[in-house]
Amino acid sequence: VMDRIISDFLSFARPVELILSKINLSEIISSCVSSISGISGRVEVLQNIDKSVFISGDEILLRQAFTNLIQNAIDAMKDGGRLVFEYADKKDYAEITVSDTGHGMPEGIKDKIFLPFYTTKEKGTGLGLAIVHKIITSHGGAIRVDSTSSGTTFRLRLPVNS
């Protein structure tokens, strides 16, 4: 656990230098999903993202951000559920949504989830979403969350021409 806390902290504390490339959104998400153990069988994954969609970003960092979001979604769906990825081109920005059918978050927690070291998990470092937030904002983007007792949706906005 200590190793994970240290590596999470280092990746949170490290200044972000983006190495931009064109990334196939559908491929990077598929690859992040398949890298997570315990997802198959319990969780249905739906990807409503056209295979021709490319975004500009730092592939390693975005991979880390998606992996953290997917892991959180899986953790919130202990009894199984559905994980849905969607993409919308909003002219000035690309909107990627990651939705789960997990237990959701109470109102008071929603404001704190992007804070470093804030966690509701027994073995969490509290850095997963702080890292996601940092990665998305370092791309000039924004992230917000909507959550009810029937699930949570993260909305990632990334600039189209970053």
Wavefront OBJ file of the C-alpha trace (Angstrom):
o trace
v 0.000 0.000 0.000
v 2.843 2.387 0.845
v 4.338 1.937 -2.628
v 1.012 2.866 -4.173
v 0.658 5.951 -1.976
v 4.149 7.077 -2.917
v 3.742 6.479 -6.647
v 0.298 8.159 -6.623
v 1.727 11.103 -4.730
v 4.683 11.456 -7.081
v 2.452 11.422 -10.109
v 0.220 14.021 -8.427
v 3.121 16.260 -7.380
v 5.151 16.057 -10.579
v 4.852 19.101 -12.842
v 2.969 18.144 -15.956
v 4.734 18.417 -19.253
v 2.430 17.343 -21.998
v 3.711 15.317 -24.909
v 0.870 15.823 -27.351
v -0.116 13.391 -30.054
v -3.237 12.381 -31.926
v -4.993 9.682 -29.935
v -7.735 7.364 -31.105
v -10.244 7.807 -28.275
v -12.034 4.512 -28.766
v -8.757 2.557 -28.808
v -7.285 4.197 -25.722
v -10.472 3.563 -23.718
v -10.667 -0.079 -24.867
v -7.073 -0.587 -23.884
v -7.636 0.986 -20.426
v -10.721 -1.182 -19.862
v -8.860 -4.359 -20.781
v -5.987 -3.462 -18.435
v -8.270 -3.618 -15.400
v -8.720 -6.955 -13.727
v -12.068 -8.059 -12.366
v -14.089 -6.078 -14.887
v -15.261 -8.903 -17.106
v -18.382 -10.821 -16.268
v -19.577 -8.407 -13.614
v -19.645 -5.171 -15.530
v -21.117 -4.554 -18.954
v -19.029 -2.009 -20.851
v -20.664 0.066 -23.578
v -18.603 2.347 -25.721
v -20.647 4.771 -27.775
v -17.604 6.345 -29.363
v -17.012 6.258 -33.081
v -13.769 4.532 -34.008
v -12.813 7.511 -36.157
v -12.660 9.988 -33.251
v -9.196 11.339 -32.506
v -8.318 13.747 -29.741
v -5.111 15.641 -29.119
v -3.463 14.910 -25.797
v -0.735 13.237 -23.824
v -1.405 9.547 -24.298
v 0.300 8.324 -21.118
v -1.452 10.891 -18.936
v -4.875 10.396 -20.517
v -4.433 6.644 -20.173
v -3.789 7.167 -16.463
v -6.840 9.429 -16.126
v -9.180 6.955 -17.865
v -7.763 4.017 -15.914
v -8.390 5.824 -12.607
v -11.972 6.688 -13.628
v -12.661 3.114 -14.764
v -11.198 1.668 -11.572
v -13.416 3.962 -9.461
v -16.476 2.955 -11.479
v -15.693 -0.741 -10.973
v -15.207 -0.161 -7.238
v -18.626 1.523 -7.088
v -20.298 -1.471 -8.771
v -19.351 -4.323 -6.449
v -22.451 -6.285 -7.512
v -21.954 -5.591 -11.192
v -23.493 -2.961 -13.402
v -22.938 -0.993 -16.546
v -20.098 1.314 -17.534
v -20.848 3.621 -20.462
v -18.466 5.838 -22.424
v -19.809 8.533 -24.718
v -18.326 11.276 -26.817
v -19.816 14.496 -28.095
v -18.196 17.089 -30.306
v -19.261 20.435 -28.835
v -17.432 22.591 -31.409
v -15.002 24.298 -28.993
v -14.356 21.195 -26.953
v -14.723 17.456 -26.916
v -16.935 16.059 -24.177
v -16.242 12.544 -22.975
v -18.599 11.053 -20.426
v -17.862 8.081 -18.219
v -20.994 6.806 -16.466
v -21.521 3.948 -14.058
v -24.568 2.411 -12.410
v -22.883 2.197 -9.006
v -24.021 3.429 -5.607
v -23.321 7.097 -6.367
v -21.964 9.721 -4.002
v -23.676 11.687 -1.259
v -23.983 15.434 -1.959
v -21.361 16.454 0.619
v -18.712 14.213 -0.888
v -19.068 15.475 -4.453
v -17.307 18.758 -3.677
v -14.315 17.010 -2.144
v -13.578 14.144 -4.523
v -10.932 16.015 -6.527
v -9.035 17.087 -3.392
v -5.726 15.310 -2.770
v -5.858 12.628 -0.060
v -9.659 12.695 0.193
v -10.968 9.144 0.066
v -13.991 7.126 1.121
v -12.257 3.836 0.344
v -10.680 1.629 2.953
v -7.494 1.204 0.967
v -7.636 4.375 -1.110
v -4.850 6.942 -1.290
v -7.252 9.757 -2.109
v -5.148 10.685 -5.096
v -6.869 8.890 -7.978
v -9.382 11.634 -8.806
v -6.965 14.416 -7.818
v -4.619 13.025 -10.480
v -7.464 12.790 -13.023
v -8.400 16.417 -12.282
v -4.807 17.557 -12.656
v -4.345 15.697 -15.952
v -7.541 17.076 -17.486
v -6.891 20.672 -16.344
v -3.277 20.495 -17.539
v -4.716 19.750 -20.994
v -6.697 23.001 -20.694
v -9.836 21.003 -19.986
v -12.334 20.640 -17.172
v -13.998 17.794 -15.336
v -17.215 17.675 -13.391
v -19.309 15.034 -11.782
v -23.025 14.322 -11.507
v -24.056 11.658 -9.061
v -27.279 10.135 -7.793
v -27.970 6.967 -5.833
v -28.306 5.156 -9.167
v -24.917 6.091 -10.559
v -22.219 8.599 -11.290
v -21.223 10.418 -14.475
v -17.904 12.149 -14.982
v -17.875 14.737 -17.772
v -14.477 15.488 -19.225
v -14.106 18.488 -21.482
v -10.977 18.669 -23.552
v -10.131 21.504 -25.930
v -10.433 20.428 -29.541
v -7.266 22.148 -30.714
v -4.933 21.735 -27.789
l 1 2 3 4 5 6 7 8 9 10 11 12 13 14 15 16 17 18 19 20 21 22 23 24 25 26 27 28 29 30 31 32 33 34 35 36 37 38 39 40 41 42 43 44 45 46 47 48 49 50 51 52 53 54 55 56 57 58 59 60 61 62 63 64 65 66 67 68 69 70 71 72 73 74 75 76 77 78 79 80 81 82 83 84 85 86 87 88 89 90 91 92 93 94 95 96 97 98 99 100 101 102 103 104 105 106 107 108 109 110 111 112 113 114 115 116 117 118 119 120 121 122 123 124 125 126 127 128 129 130 131 132 133 134 135 136 137 138 139 140 141 142 143 144 145 146 147 148 149 150 151 152 153 154 155 156 157 158 159 160 161 162
